Every structure is written in C-alpha cells, then in structure tokens.
Amino acid sequence: MRRFNLRTGGLSLLALAMAVPLLLAAAPATAQQSPVPFDAERGVFTFATGLERALPAVVQVTTLGQSEGPSSGDNEPRPISSGSGAIIDAREGIVVTNNHVVEGGRKFTVDMTDGRIFDATLIGTDKATDLAVLKIEATGLSQIEVVNSDSLRTGDLAFAVGYPLGLDQTLTMGVISGLGRSGMGDRIEDYIQTDAAVNSGNSGGPLLDSRGRLIGINTSILSGGGGGNDGIAFAVPSRIMMYVVAQLRETGEVKRGTTGVILGSLNAERSRDFGLGIVRGAVVEDVAPGSSAEAGGLRRGDVITRIQNRPVSNAGTVAATVGIAAPGTQVEVVYLRGGHEARTTMTVEAPGERPVISGADAVIARGAAVRPGSDGPQVFAVEGGSSAAAAGLQAGDVIRTVDGQPTADLAGLARALDKTGEAALSVTRGEETVEIRLP
C-alpha cells in the first residue's frame, strides 16, 4: 500500500450505532424502511446481506520474483509482495488489482476464500492509474457487481475489503470523505477518498458501497509517520477502472487521447500573479498548433476551472477526464481569461497522432512537459506512468543534450525527441549532471 504523510481522524462506528435509534424514532410513521437495514430475526442492524454476496470475489494476490542472496540450487521465484484483488468477470476469470502489487513479478497466484489457489496470468498493467489485470482459469467463481462511481456522494457509507497486515479477509467500514482528490503524484488523479481502515495488504482490493457493489479499487493511504491507518485512504474510481480494464483486456495496454493543450497546476503564487481569488484549476501553459485545443480557442494563461461539469483541482483532473475519453469525444470546458468566465469544447484526438506536442512556449514529449529556462529547456512537469517518469526525469531538470547534440531551444528539442527508439539525455539537476535513457 502506497503511503503519503498526513494525519486525520475517522468515522466512529459507535457514534453511528448510537445515532440509528434516534433516527428511527424521528422518522415519520409513513417511512417505508429504516435508514440502516434491520435483521428482525437477530434483532440487529446489518449490511451483511448485500456485502456477503461480494466477499467470495475478493481474493489475495501474491507476486513471486527472483529470490535474493544464496539459494539452495533451485531457481524458483519467491514471494516478493502481496495484496488484494477483485474478480469482476467470473466466466473469464478476470481479477483487478494494483500495478504496484504485481510490479517486478515473474509469477502470480490468487488465493480464494474457499481455500483454492490458482496461478494467474498477467494480462496488462497501467502505471498511470496503478491498475493491473490478471486472469485465472477456474470454475465456480463469484464476481462483484460494478457500478458507476459518478453516482457517489460525500457521506455515503463505504466498505474496504482485503487482506491487510497478514490477516485473512477483512472488512472495514467508513464514509466517502471526498471525491475528485488529486495531488498524489500520479497522472490520472481523480481519487475517491474514504476513512474506511485501509492498511498494507489492502492494495488492489475493492471499495464497496452499502449494497456490496464495487465503486473503486483501494490504492494508497496517507500516514502520519507510523505507517498505519490514519483515516485517509484513496481508491481509483470504478469509472476509470472499467475504461482501463477494457483496454488492457483488449490490447494489453492503455492508450490515452489528447487535445493538444499543455497544462500546469494553479497554486497560490500563480493565482496571485493572475489576480484570481481561487487556488484550484489547470493553467494553460501552451497550445499545440492545429490541435483541438487551439480550435476551441484556448490560449496560454487561461485557467480551466471545470471540465465535463466536474470541478478541476489541478492539471491531473483534466488529464483524468481526457485520458478516458474515446477519440472524437466532445469535452466541455469552463475557463477563466482575464478574470472573466468563458466556455468552449475540445475534441479528443486519438493517441499516437502526436508523439510530440509542440507549442510556441512549451513542448510535451514522452510524458515530459518542457518550457524555456534561463539555462536552456527546463522540465516543469512529468506525467506519472510515462516514459519520462520511468526513466527518472524530474521537474526542474534542465536538458543540455539529446543523443550528444546540444538542445538550446524548444524547436530543437522537439525535433530530437520526435523519433522512435531510445534517446540519451544529459540533464543538469541542481549542481550535478545526470544521464537519462529515455525510452
């Protein structure tokens, strides 16, 4: 389970239980049902009926890789990590988990709640959303019903299921604490935030609604330094998950659309520079000539505040929306220019049509966004899961040469990177020079 540092509180289950009788007492006599399902036979409030249908489809995923150190002569892979997963297609044996659960593995096994264990085949992974798809050959499987996460509301009950801290299957309860969360460092950032207890080992397990339906895949937590649960966990919403899974099942990889707009994130400093009273939004750094963003009238300095009627937190919000839109989709955008609100539409272009997106003042190539700096072309953003991120390129790096040739301007950089195959970059990072092999 990936961790980030922060500390907060959580929902009190005792407080909820104490509140239920008061809610029932205050409910009008004409109410058709209680706020919480009631088992009259046992005399208890429970969500077990809906949740129990999903639990057999929550599995433990074990990743095996090359063992380290001396061996006894065998080359069998050893367990290197474990997490959770969810069966979403019982007939085909399709299991969804996190990319970081299976990363670096040579072999994968899936443990069922009924005691069976199966070898699994890795269908594909997507680092940008931290999702992976496995396939097992088995009969008698259960599957979890998946619903669109767009229907969620802050305050909805949520249940996390998985295999945390070496325990057997474990269910925890909380609420949806927030929606559209971003800023965690990944390119596709539109997380569901919950305070349901999520710990190491929960990675890849499902986040369920109160009817036992999958609404997200648990991915990361914020931790206050102790390494345990502090009441903040994040899940990839099912809306994004289903798009990614469909592409991985079809082609083994995810190809994302583009609009030709190069974005940065609005922050307090930039907001003051623009004279705005907001700190959330995506700043248009540049627009590629001939792109749909240019056709839509967007210009450098515009601040996108809403996309497809969703509030924009930063550049990641826009990337998340465009990244799961099919080519030809019309994307509606609300933006600010000079303090005045305007609207436009952009058409999502098929991936691969623009390996290098060039504008007058910025270039995006292989996931690295670059603009002119005082010492040469300087990286100002790197997309999570991209070739640039995998190679170790970082925001702030100044690109000195590509394949041994100096790159004094953006046009030369774009030409040097607009090719197939690996590129050798020499960059300045602070006081040191770093060599980067860019796939």
Long-range contacts (C-beta under 8 A, 24 or more apart in sequence): 1-83, 1-198, 1-199, 1-200, 1-201, 1-202, 1-203, 1-218, 1-220, 1-221, 2-100, 2-130, 2-203, 2-219, 2-220, 2-221, 3-220, 3-221, 3-222, 3-223, 3-227, 4-184, 4-220, 4-221, 4-222, 4-223, 5-222, 5-223, 5-224, 5-225, 6-222, 6-223, 6-224, 6-230, 6-232, 7-222, 7-224, 7-225, 7-230, 8-195, 8-222, 8-230, 8-231, 8-232, 9-195, 9-231, 10-174, 10-195, 10-197, 10-229, 10-230, 10-231, 11-173, 11-174, 11-175, 11-195, 13-173, 17-45, 20-45, 47-157, 47-159, 47-173, 47-210, 47-212, 50-210, 50-211, 50-212, 50-213, 51-159, 51-171, 51-208, 51-212, 52-212, 53-142, 53-145, 53-212, 54-142, 54-144, 54-145, 54-161, 54-206, 54-208, 54-212, 54-213, 54-214, 55-113, 55-161, 55-169, 55-171, 56-112, 56-113, 56-114, 56-142, 57-86, 57-87, 57-88, 57-90, 57-141, 57-142, 57-143, 57-144, 58-84, 58-85, 58-86, 58-87, 58-113, 58-144, 58-161, 58-162, 58-169, 58-205, 58-206, 59-84, 59-85, 59-86, 59-87, 59-95, 59-110, 59-111, 59-112, 59-113, 60-84, 60-85, 60-110, 60-111, 60-163, 60-169, 61-85, 61-95, 61-97, 61-101, 61-102, 61-108, 61-109, 61-110, 61-111, 61-120, 61-134, 61-204, 62-108, 62-109, 62-110, 62-111, 63-101, 63-102, 63-103, 63-104, 63-105, 63-107, 63-108, 64-105, 64-106, 64-107, 64-108, 64-109, 65-104, 65-105, 65-106, 65-107, 66-106, 77-105, 77-106, 77-107, 80-104, 80-105, 81-105, 82-163, 82-201, 83-162, 83-163, 83-201, 83-202, 83-203, 83-204, 83-205, 84-161, 84-162, 84-163, 84-201, 84-202, 84-203, 84-204, 84-205, 84-206, 84-218, 85-110, 85-134, 85-204, 85-205, 86-144, 86-204, 86-205, 86-206, 86-214, 86-217, 87-141, 87-142, 87-143, 87-144, 88-143, 88-144, 88-146, 88-214, 88-245, 89-143, 90-141, 90-142, 90-143, 91-141, 92-135, 93-135, 93-136, 93-137, 93-138, 93-141, 94-123, 94-133, 94-134, 94-135, 94-245, 94-249, 95-120, 95-133, 95-134, 95-135, 95-136, 96-131, 96-132, 96-133, 96-134, 96-204, 96-217, 96-241, 96-245, 97-131, 97-132, 97-134, 97-203, 97-204, 97-217, 98-130, 98-131, 98-132, 98-203, 98-204, 98-217, 98-219, 99-125, 99-126, 99-127, 99-129, 99-130, 99-131, 99-132, 100-130, 100-203, 101-132, 101-203, 101-204, 102-132, 102-134, 108-134, 110-134, 110-136, 112-138, 112-141, 113-169, 123-248, 123-249, 123-252, 124-248, 124-249, 124-251, 124-252, 124-253, 124-254, 125-248, 126-244, 126-247, 126-248, 126-253, 126-254, 126-385, 127-384, 127-385, 127-389, 127-390, 128-186, 128-187, 128-188, 128-254, 128-256, 128-323, 128-383, 128-384, 128-385, 128-386, 129-186, 129-188, 129-236, 129-240, 129-241, 129-244, 129-254, 129-385, 130-186, 130-219, 130-220, 130-236, 131-217, 131-236, 131-241, 131-244, 131-245, 131-248, 132-204, 132-248, 133-245, 133-248, 133-249, 144-206, 144-208, 144-212, 144-213, 144-214, 145-212, 145-213, 145-214, 146-213, 146-214, 146-238, 146-241, 146-242, 147-209, 147-213, 147-214, 147-215, 147-238, 148-238, 148-239, 149-192, 149-215, 149-216, 149-237, 149-238, 149-239, 150-237, 150-239, 152-176, 152-179, 152-192, 152-209, 152-215, 152-237, 154-178, 154-179, 156-209, 156-210, 157-209, 157-210, 158-192, 158-194, 158-196, 158-207, 158-208, 158-209, 158-210, 158-215, 159-196, 159-207, 159-208, 159-209, 159-210, 159-212, 160-194, 160-196, 160-197, 160-198, 160-202, 160-205, 160-206, 160-207, 160-208, 160-218, 160-233, 161-205, 161-206, 161-208, 162-198, 162-201, 162-202, 162-203, 162-204, 162-205, 162-206, 162-218, 163-201, 163-202, 163-205, 164-197, 164-198, 164-199, 164-200, 164-201, 164-202, 165-199, 165-200, 165-201, 166-201, 167-201, 172-196, 172-197, 172-198, 174-231, 177-232, 180-310, 180-311, 180-313, 180-317, 181-234, 181-313, 182-313, 182-314, 182-316, 182-317, 182-320, 183-313, 183-314, 183-316, 184-220, 184-234, 185-384, 186-316, 186-384, 186-385, 187-316, 187-319, 187-323, 187-367, 187-383, 187-384, 187-385, 187-386, 188-236, 188-240, 188-316, 188-319, 188-320, 188-323, 188-324, 188-384, 188-385, 189-313, 189-314, 189-316, 189-317, 189-319, 189-320, 190-237, 190-239, 190-240, 190-316, 190-317, 190-320, 190-321, 191-219, 191-234, 191-235, 191-236, 191-237, 192-216, 192-234, 192-235, 192-236, 192-237, 193-232, 193-233, 193-234, 194-233, 194-234, 194-235, 195-231, 195-232, 195-233, 196-233, 197-229, 197-231, 197-233, 198-229, 198-233, 199-228, 199-229, 200-227, 202-233, 207-235, 214-238, 216-241, 217-241, 239-324, 240-320, 240-324, 243-324, 244-324, 255-350, 255-351, 255-352, 256-322, 256-323, 256-324, 256-351, 257-322, 257-323, 257-325, 257-326, 257-327, 257-329, 257-348, 257-349, 257-350, 257-351, 258-291, 258-322, 258-348, 258-349, 258-351, 258-353, 258-354, 258-357, 259-291, 259-292, 259-293, 259-296, 259-322, 259-331, 259-346, 259-347, 259-348, 259-349, 260-287, 260-288, 260-290, 260-291, 260-292, 260-293, 260-294, 260-349, 260-354, 260-357, 261-286, 261-287, 261-288, 261-291, 261-293, 261-298, 261-318, 261-346, 262-286, 262-287, 262-288, 262-357, 262-359, 262-362, 262-363, 262-364, 262-369, 263-304, 263-315, 263-318, 263-319, 263-369, 263-381, 264-315, 264-369, 264-380, 264-381, 265-314, 265-315, 265-316, 266-303, 266-314, 274-301, 274-303, 274-336, 275-339, 276-303, 276-336, 276-339, 278-303, 278-305, 280-305, 280-311, 280-312, 280-313, 280-314, 281-305, 281-312, 281-313, 281-314, 281-336, 282-312, 282-314, 282-315, 282-317, 282-318, 283-315, 284-335, 285-359, 285-361, 285-362, 285-369, 285-371, 285-380, 286-359, 286-360, 286-361, 286-362, 286-371, 287-359, 288-354, 288-357, 288-358, 288-359, 289-358, 289-359, 291-349, 291-354, 291-357, 292-346, 292-347, 292-348, 292-349, 293-346, 295-346, 295-347, 296-333, 296-344, 296-345, 296-346, 297-342, 297-344, 298-333, 298-335, 298-344, 298-346, 299-337, 300-359, 300-360, 300-361, 301-337, 302-335, 302-336, 302-337, 303-335, 303-336, 303-337, 304-333, 304-334, 304-335, 305-334, 305-335, 305-336, 305-341, 306-333, 306-334, 307-331, 307-332, 307-333, 307-334, 308-332, 315-381, 319-383, 322-346, 322-348, 327-351, 355-418, 356-414, 356-417, 356-418, 358-410, 358-411, 358-414, 361-410, 362-410, 363-410, 363-413, 363-414, 365-413, 365-414, 365-417, 365-418, 366-417, 366-423, 366-438, 366-439, 368-393, 370-399, 370-410, 370-413, 371-410, 372-409, 372-410, 373-398, 375-428, 376-400, 376-407, 376-408, 377-407, 377-409, 377-410, 377-413, 379-427, 387-438, 387-439, 388-438, 390-439, 391-436, 391-437, 391-438, 391-439, 392-434, 392-436, 393-425, 393-427, 393-436, 393-438, 394-429, 396-429, 396-430, 397-427, 397-428, 397-429, 397-434, 397-436, 398-427, 398-428, 398-429, 399-425, 399-426, 399-427, 400-426, 400-427, 400-428, 400-433, 401-425, 401-426
